Amino acid sequence: MDARWTEFENVERHWALFDLMIAHLPVEPIALARDADGRTFAEAVDRCMGCSNTALCEQWLASADPSASPPDFCPLKNVGLA
């Protein structure tokens, strides 16, 4: 397989996990997007995209209570408004 597609699939996988995990944050995604001219949201995306715990993340999301905060291994755990 072409390495470019592998990287694309990796980004796509992380984006899907980000979308699911952001629902577990104590702030609304739109508030993150508006905070600091979008820098807070961009930082959250960057943290998630750089995370190497994708398999652990998928497992946690599959069984997590909808009201649970992100787990300790998640780089989004401490994301909040500036």
C-alpha angles and dihedrals in degrees: 000000000000110000091227091062091047089056091046090052090049091053091045091051092049092048091053091050091046090052091053096041096048088066087067094059119103091235131065116257091235090057089053090050092051096043117102092354091300096309094117091055092044090051090051091051091047092051092050095045090053095049118113096197098087096131092047090046092052091050093049093047091049092060105023123122108246090238095050120117117236112283123255094260092057118100089212092062094099100033111129143141118300 
